[in-house]
Amino acid sequence: MRWRRKSSPPMLTHTHVRWLGALLISVQLPQAYYMPAWAAVIGCGLVLFRLWLQGRPLLERERVLARLQPAETDAIDRGLSRLLEVFETDRQERR
């Protein structure tokens, strides 16, 4: 009896990623008015970053992703948390 190798699922093509990005942005834009500004900007920014990254050659994509070391992502997380605290306190003061 021969064992078959499981084939890996096909990767998304550039066209698929662009359409998914367009759909994500089109869903986020109507909600942007009701969300905090930082959430709308970060959400759209992540989609645009992914679309930009998809247009790069594979080796350049790996270099860009390798630059995002855990220490840097922790600093980004701390910065975003601090930004969230500032917006929350500002919103509470307005009430």
C-alpha positions in Angstrom: 0.0 0.0 0.0 1.4 3.4 -1.0 1.1 6.3 1.2 0.2 9.5 -0.4 1.7 12.7 0.7 -0.8 15.3 1.8 -0.5 18.2 -0.6 -0.1 21.6 0.9 -3.0 24.0 0.3 -2.4 26.4 -2.5 -1.1 29.8 -1.5 -3.0 32.9 -2.3 -2.0 34.7 -5.5 -1.3 38.4 -5.7 -4.7 38.9 -7.2 -6.4 37.1 -4.3 -4.5 39.1 -1.7 -5.4 42.4 -3.4 -9.1 41.5 -3.6 -9.1 40.5 0.1 -7.3 43.7 1.0 -9.9 45.7 -1.0 -12.7 43.9 0.7 -11.2 44.5 4.2 -10.7 48.2 3.6 -14.2 48.5 2.1 -15.6 46.9 5.3 -13.5 49.0 7.6 -14.2 52.4 6.1 -17.9 52.7 6.9 -17.1 51.7 10.5 -14.2 54.2 10.8 -16.5 57.0 11.8 -17.8 55.1 14.8 -14.4 53.6 15.9 -11.7 55.5 17.7 -9.3 57.1 15.2 -6.3 55.0 16.3 -8.2 51.7 15.7 -9.3 52.9 12.2 -5.8 54.0 11.3 -4.2 50.8 12.6 -6.7 48.6 10.9 -6.4 50.2 7.5 -2.6 50.5 8.0 -2.2 46.8 8.6 -4.1 46.0 5.4 -2.1 48.4 3.4 1.1 47.1 4.9 0.2 43.6 3.8 -0.7 44.7 0.3 2.6 46.6 0.1 4.5 43.6 1.4 2.8 41.3 -1.1 4.2 43.4 -4.0 7.8 42.8 -2.8 10.0 39.9 -3.9 10.1 37.0 -1.5 13.6 37.7 -0.2 12.8 41.3 0.5 9.6 40.2 2.3 11.6 37.9 4.5 14.1 40.8 5.2 11.2 43.1 6.2 9.6 40.5 8.4 13.0 39.6 10.0 13.4 43.2 11.0 10.3 43.0 13.2 12.1 41.3 16.0 10.2 40.4 19.2 11.9 43.2 21.1 10.7 45.7 18.5 7.2 44.3 18.5 7.1 44.5 22.3 8.0 48.2 22.1 5.3 48.7 19.5 2.8 46.9 21.8 3.8 49.1 24.7 3.5 52.2 22.6 0.1 51.2 21.3 -1.0 50.4 24.9 0.1 53.8 26.0 -1.7 55.5 23.1 -4.8 53.6 24.0 -4.6 54.8 27.6 -4.2 58.4 26.5 -7.3 58.2 24.2 -9.3 56.5 27.0 -8.4 59.1 29.6 -9.2 61.8 27.1 -12.6 60.3 26.3 -13.4 59.9 30.0 -12.4 63.6 30.7 -14.8 64.7 28.0 -17.8 63.1 29.8 
